[in-house]
Amino acid sequence: MLTYIQKGKVLLKMAVCLLAGGIVGTLLLTLVYCIPVDRIYAGYQSVGQESIQRREGWHRYLVDYDASTLDNNTECLMLKAAATPLPDTGENILQKALRCYTLNAEWNHGMTFQQYEWKGEQLSCDSYERYWHGYLIILKPLLAICTYTDLIYLNLACQALIMFGIMYILLNQKKRYLAVAFLLFWITGMQNVIGMSLDYSVCFYIYSAAVLVLLCCPAVMEKYVYYFLVIGMLTSYMDLLTWPLVTLAVPLLVAVQVKREESPGVGRIVAASLAWGTGYAGMWALKWIIASFLLDGNVLADAAGQFMLRSALTPAEGEVQGVSWFEVLRANLAVLWHGAGAVVIIGAAAWLLAAVIKYRKELKWRAVMPCLLTALFPLGWYLITRNHSYEHYWMTWRNLAISVFALCCIPGSVRREQSE
């Protein structure tokens, strides 16, 4: 057990790590905002905008499957954030980076709205201070040298290579049950749709990188608190609230499988989750604090109001009361349990049941409890983000794929490698 002094040192190091992350994140954003946007803007006006418009907003690849929905509105927002010529507001480049001015004809994102002329063209934009928009440190440089459609092509190729790499390592390390769990996870979450969306892909790359680090360097779990703190910080910095919970749950479940003789117990699962949550919430709060300090206007108050709305602690416009947790769960389950998706779930359940029955004599609740606990994470997430998860059920349903993955990890938790 850690002494109070040791716990204090850990908390101090976590605070320093958070502060350093906020400073580095701010500097990186400022640097990429120095990139000229001429080529990026031209690409957005031609290939990017046309590609998004052809898919008509929240586009379903399969007309009767909500699970195949692309969030083209957010995808377009990301492209516009990268391509927006900065207005002449009297602010320095650091302040403009924190504002994240985004091409828009309406004032519906942040705290300011600008109409201006750029190279003879009349433009308008509003700000979007609540998020870090850390994806821009990768998106802006890439769009400066290639088009949006090039990125989608490369995205599909990179994800295929990463999935192949994960599977290769798992099979090479004789973790066949974990490999099957990943396959079922990717099938359930419609990985092909994720590959077609830069928006959804952010969390894929974060959890994949975390998993590869665990598989190639399991010693990282000796510092698991800082490891999950950094993952939470990266998620908050890069993601636009798509399915961030996956960046905690998947690495956590892989950590349970990496060294079974040293598997994290429930206490460590809780500690790692708290570290991730501290990184996620703390990094987000840092953006609000830094922006409030350096910009005109109270970004912290604006962000807090949005949190109250998204969590359903404050009713949305037209609602007498906030949406209930049961309504949120039902809406998200309906996407997962639909058509062929239900068949996949039934198949996964049958495989899981057969594996558990086969190795029931090796079943130890202490080994299984981390998987069962992690399978419940999406239920807690829906409670915290009720309004957001209800309005965006066609996107947030993927959190339930975490439960599928967690349960499918059970066979690997009840067996020793030498029995394979």
C-alpha positions in Angstrom: 0.0 0.0 0.0 1.2 3.5 -0.8 1.8 5.8 2.1 0.3 9.3 2.2 3.6 10.8 1.2 3.9 8.5 -1.8 0.3 9.2 -2.9 1.1 12.9 -2.6 4.1 12.5 -4.9 2.0 10.6 -7.4 -0.7 13.3 -7.4 2.0 16.0 -7.7 3.6 14.3 -10.7 0.1 13.9 -12.3 -0.5 17.6 -11.9 2.8 18.5 -13.4 2.1 16.1 -16.3 -1.3 17.8 -16.9 0.2 21.3 -16.8 3.0 20.2 -19.2 0.4 18.7 -21.5 -1.6 21.9 -21.6 1.5 24.0 -22.4 2.7 21.7 -25.1 -0.7 21.3 -26.6 -1.1 25.1 -26.8 2.3 25.5 -28.4 1.7 22.8 -31.0 -1.7 24.4 -32.0 0.0 27.8 -32.3 2.7 26.3 -34.5 0.3 24.6 -37.0 -1.8 27.8 -37.2 1.3 29.4 -38.7 0.9 27.1 -41.8 -0.5 29.1 -44.8 -4.1 28.0 -45.5 -4.2 28.8 -49.3 -3.7 25.3 -50.5 -5.9 23.8 -47.6 -8.7 26.3 -48.4 -8.6 25.5 -52.1 -8.7 21.8 -51.4 -11.7 22.3 -49.0 -13.6 24.3 -51.6 -13.2 21.7 -54.3 -12.6 18.0 -53.3 -13.4 18.3 -49.6 -16.6 20.2 -49.7 -17.9 18.2 -52.7 -17.1 14.9 -51.0 -19.0 15.8 -47.8 -22.0 17.3 -49.6 -22.4 14.1 -51.7 -22.9 12.2 -48.5 -25.6 14.6 -47.3 -25.0 15.4 -43.6 -25.5 12.4 -41.3 -25.1 9.9 -44.2 -26.0 6.2 -43.8 -24.0 3.9 -46.1 -26.7 1.3 -45.5 -30.0 3.1 -45.6 -31.7 1.2 -42.8 -28.7 0.8 -40.5 -28.0 3.6 -38.1 -24.8 1.8 -37.3 -23.4 2.8 -40.7 -24.0 6.5 -40.2 -21.1 8.9 -40.9 -21.0 12.1 -38.9 -20.4 14.3 -41.9 -21.3 17.5 -40.0 -18.4 17.1 -37.7 -16.2 15.8 -40.5 -16.9 19.1 -42.4 -16.3 21.1 -39.2 -12.8 19.5 -38.9 -12.0 20.4 -42.5 -13.3 23.9 -42.1 -11.3 24.4 -38.9 -8.2 23.4 -40.8 -9.0 25.5 -43.9 -10.3 28.8 -42.3 -8.4 31.9 -43.3 -7.9 33.7 -40.0 -9.9 37.0 -39.7 -8.1 40.2 -38.8 -9.4 40.6 -35.2 -6.4 42.2 -33.6 -5.6 39.0 -31.8 -2.2 37.4 -32.0 -1.6 33.9 -33.5 -1.8 32.2 -30.0 -5.2 33.7 -29.3 -6.5 32.8 -32.7 -5.4 29.2 -32.2 -7.3 29.1 -28.9 -10.3 30.6 -30.6 -10.3 28.0 -33.4 -12.1 30.2 -36.0 -14.2 28.0 -38.2 -15.9 28.9 -41.5 -19.6 29.2 -40.8 -22.5 31.3 -41.8 -24.1 31.2 -38.4 -23.0 32.0 -34.8 -23.7 28.6 -33.1 -20.4 27.2 -31.8 -18.5 29.6 -29.6 -18.3 33.1 -28.3 -17.5 35.2 -31.4 -18.7 35.7 -34.9 -16.7 37.4 -37.7 -17.6 38.6 -41.2 -14.6 39.6 -43.3 -12.9 39.7 -46.7 -10.0 37.4 -47.7 -8.4 37.7 -51.1 -11.4 39.4 -52.5 -13.8 36.8 -51.2 -16.5 37.5 -48.5 -16.2 35.0 -45.7 -17.8 34.5 -42.2 -16.7 32.4 -39.3 -17.4 31.7 -35.7 -15.1 30.5 -32.9 -15.1 27.1 -31.2 -13.2 27.5 -27.9 -14.7 24.6 -25.9 -12.5 21.9 -27.5 -8.8 21.7 -27.9 -9.1 20.7 -31.6 -5.8 18.9 -31.2 -6.5 16.9 -34.4 -5.4 20.0 -36.3 -1.8 19.4 -35.4 -2.0 16.4 -37.8 -4.8 17.4 -40.1 -3.4 20.8 -41.1 0.0 19.6 -42.2 -1.5 16.7 -44.1 -4.1 18.8 -45.9 -1.3 21.2 -46.9 0.2 18.4 -49.0 -2.8 16.2 -50.0 -6.5 16.3 -50.4 -9.3 15.1 -48.2 -10.0 12.1 -50.4 -6.3 11.2 -50.3 -6.5 11.2 -46.5 -9.5 8.9 -46.5 -7.7 6.5 -48.8 -4.6 6.6 -46.6 -6.8 6.3 -43.4 -8.3 3.0 -44.7 -4.8 1.7 -45.6 -3.3 2.7 -42.2 -6.1 1.2 -40.2 -5.8 -2.1 -42.1 -2.1 -2.2 -41.4 -2.6 -1.4 -37.8 -5.3 -4.1 -37.3 -3.0 -6.6 -39.1 -0.2 -5.6 -36.8 -2.2 -6.1 -33.7 -3.5 -9.5 -34.9 0.0 -10.6 -35.9 1.4 -9.7 -32.4 -1.4 -11.4 -30.6 -1.1 -14.6 -32.5 2.7 -14.5 -32.2 2.3 -14.1 -28.4 -0.2 -17.0 -28.4 -3.1 -14.8 -27.3 -5.6 -16.3 -29.6 -8.7 -15.6 -27.5 -7.8 -11.9 -27.4 -7.3 -11.9 -31.1 -10.9 -13.3 -31.5 -12.2 -10.7 -29.1 -10.6 -7.9 -31.3 -12.2 -9.4 -34.4 -15.6 -9.5 -32.9 -15.1 -5.9 -31.5 -14.2 -4.6 -34.9 -17.1 -6.4 -36.6 -19.6 -5.2 -34.0 -18.3 -1.6 -34.2 -18.4 -1.6 -38.0 -14.8 -0.8 -38.4 -15.2 -0.2 -42.1 -17.4 2.8 -41.4 -14.8 4.1 -38.9 -12.1 3.9 -41.6 -14.2 6.2 -43.9 -14.4 8.9 -41.2 -11.6 11.0 -39.9 -13.9 12.0 -37.0 -14.4 8.5 -35.8 -10.8 7.5 -36.5 -9.2 9.7 -33.9 -10.1 7.4 -31.0 -9.1 4.3 -33.1 -5.6 5.6 -33.5 -5.3 6.5 -29.8 -6.5 3.1 -28.4 -4.5 1.2 -31.1 -1.3 3.0 -30.2 -1.9 2.4 -26.5 -2.5 -1.3 -27.3 0.6 -1.7 -29.4 2.7 -0.1 -26.6 1.2 -2.6 -24.1 1.9 -5.6 -26.3 5.4 -4.6 -27.2 6.4 -3.1 -23.9 4.3 -4.6 -21.0 6.6 -3.0 -18.5 4.7 0.2 -19.0 2.1 -1.2 -16.6 4.6 -0.6 -13.8 3.7 3.1 -14.3 0.1 2.5 -15.2 -1.3 5.6 -13.5 0.7 7.9 -15.7 0.1 5.7 -18.7 -3.6 6.0 -18.5 -3.4 9.7 -17.4 -1.6 10.5 -20.7 -4.1 8.4 -22.7 -6.9 10.5 -21.2 -5.1 13.7 -21.9 -4.5 12.7 -25.6 -8.2 11.8 -26.0 -9.4 15.1 -24.6 -6.9 16.9 -26.8 -7.6 15.1 -30.1 -11.2 14.0 -30.0 -14.5 15.8 -30.5 -16.6 13.7 -28.1 -17.2 10.8 -30.5 -16.6 7.6 -28.5 -13.7 8.5 -26.2 -14.5 5.8 -23.6 -12.9 3.3 -26.0 -9.4 4.8 -25.3 -9.7 3.7 -21.7 -11.6 0.4 -22.0 -9.6 -1.3 -24.7 -6.1 -0.7 -23.4 -7.4 -1.6 -19.9 -8.7 -4.9 -21.1 -5.5 -5.7 -23.0 -3.5 -4.9 -19.9 -5.5 -7.6 -18.0 -4.4 -10.1 -20.7 -0.8 -9.1 -21.1 0.6 -10.7 -18.0 -2.0 -12.8 -16.5 0.1 -13.8 -13.5 0.3 -10.1 -12.7 -3.2 -9.1 -13.9 -4.5 -5.8 -12.6 -7.1 -6.5 -9.9 -10.3 -4.5 -9.5 -8.4 -1.9 -7.4 -6.0 -1.3 -10.2 -8.8 -1.2 -12.7 -10.5 1.6 -10.7 -7.2 3.4 -10.2 -6.4 3.3 -13.9 -9.9 4.5 -14.8 -9.6 7.4 -12.3 -6.2 8.3 -13.8 -7.7 8.3 -17.3 -10.7 10.4 -16.1 -8.3 12.9 -14.5 -6.3 13.2 -17.7 -9.5 13.5 -19.8 -11.4 16.0 -17.6 -8.2 17.8 -16.5 -6.9 18.4 -20.0 -10.3 19.7 -21.1 -10.6 22.0 -18.1 -7.1 23.3 -18.8 -8.2 24.5 -22.3 -11.1 26.4 -20.7 -8.8 28.0 -18.1 -6.0 28.9 -20.5 -8.6 30.3 -23.0 -10.4 32.3 -20.3 -7.1 33.7 -19.2 -5.8 34.7 -22.7 -9.0 35.6 -24.5 -11.8 38.1 -23.9 -14.9 36.3 -22.5 -15.4 33.6 -19.9 -14.7 30.3 -21.8 -14.9 28.4 -18.6 -18.5 29.5 -17.9 -19.5 28.8 -21.5 -18.0 25.3 -21.4 -19.6 24.5 -18.0 -23.0 25.5 -19.5 -22.5 23.1 -22.4 -21.5 20.3 -20.0 -24.7 20.8 -18.1 -26.7 20.6 -21.3 -24.8 17.6 -22.7 -25.1 15.6 -19.5 -28.9 16.3 -19.3 -28.4 18.0 -15.9 -29.9 21.0 -17.7 -32.9 20.2 -20.0 -32.4 20.9 -23.7 -34.6 23.5 -25.4 -38.2 22.3 -25.5 -37.7 19.7 -22.8 -39.5 19.9 -19.5 -37.0 17.4 -17.9 -33.7 16.0 -19.0 -33.7 12.7 -20.9 -33.7 9.6 -18.8 -30.8 7.1 -18.7 -33.2 4.3 -19.8 -34.2 6.3 -22.9 -30.5 6.8 -23.7 -29.7 3.1 -23.3 -32.7 2.0 -25.4 -31.8 4.4 -28.2 -28.2 3.1 -28.3 -29.1 -0.5 -27.9 -31.5 -0.3 -30.8 -28.6 0.6 -33.2 -26.5 -2.3 -32.0 -29.4 -4.9 -31.9 -30.6 -4.4 -35.5 -30.6 -6.8 -38.4 -27.4 -8.6 -39.0 -25.9 -6.8 -36.0 -28.1 -8.9 -33.8 -26.9 -12.0 -35.5 -23.3 -11.0 -34.8 -24.1 -10.4 -31.2 -25.8 -13.8 -30.9 -22.8 -15.5 -32.5 -20.4 -13.7 -30.2 -22.5 -14.8 -27.2 -22.6 -18.4 -28.4 -18.8 -18.4 -28.8 -18.3 -16.9 -25.4 -20.7 -19.4 -23.7 -19.0 -22.3 -25.4 -15.5 -21.1 -24.3 -16.6 -20.5 -20.7 -18.2 -23.9 -20.5 -15.2 -25.6 -22.0 -12.9 -24.0 -19.4 -15.3 -23.6 -16.5 -13.0 -25.5 -14.2 -10.4 -22.8 -14.6 -12.9 -20.0 -14.0 -11.8 -17.7 -11.2 -13.9 -14.7 -10.4 -10.9 -12.6 -9.4 -9.6 -13.0 -13.0 -13.0 -12.4 -14.6 -14.1 -9.4 -12.5 -12.0 -6.8 -14.4 -13.7 -7.9 -17.7 -17.2 -7.8 -16.1 -16.5 -4.4 -14.5 -15.2 -2.9 -17.8 -18.3 -4.2 -19.6 -20.4 -1.9 -17.4 -18.4 1.2 -18.3 -20.7 2.3 -21.2 -23.7 2.3 -18.9 -21.9 4.8 -16.6 -20.9 6.8 -19.7 -24.5 7.1 -20.8 -25.4 8.3 -17.4 -22.8 11.1 -17.4 -23.5 12.2 -21.0 -27.2 11.5 -21.3 -28.2 14.3 -23.6 -25.3 13.9 -26.0 -25.6 10.1 -26.1 -29.3 10.5 -26.8 -29.1 13.1 -29.6 -26.1 11.3 -31.2 -27.2 7.7 -30.6 -26.2 6.8 -34.1 -22.6 7.6 -33.1 -22.4 6.9 -29.4 -23.8 3.3 -29.7 -20.2 2.2 -30.4 -19.6 2.4 -26.7 -21.6 -0.7 -26.4 -19.0 -2.5 -28.6 -16.7 -2.0 -25.6 -19.1 -4.3 -23.6 -18.9 -6.9 -26.3 -15.1 -6.7 -26.3 -14.9 -6.9 -22.5 -17.1 -10.0 -22.3 -15.2 -11.7 -25.2 -12.0 -11.2 -23.2 -13.3 -13.5 -20.5 -12.0 -16.7 -22.1 -8.5 -15.3 -22.2 -8.8 -14.4 -18.5 -9.9 -17.9 -17.3 -7.1 -19.8 -19.1 -3.3 -20.0 -18.8 -1.3 -19.6 -22.0 0.2 -23.1 -21.5 -3.2 -24.7 -21.8 -3.6 -23.4 -25.4 
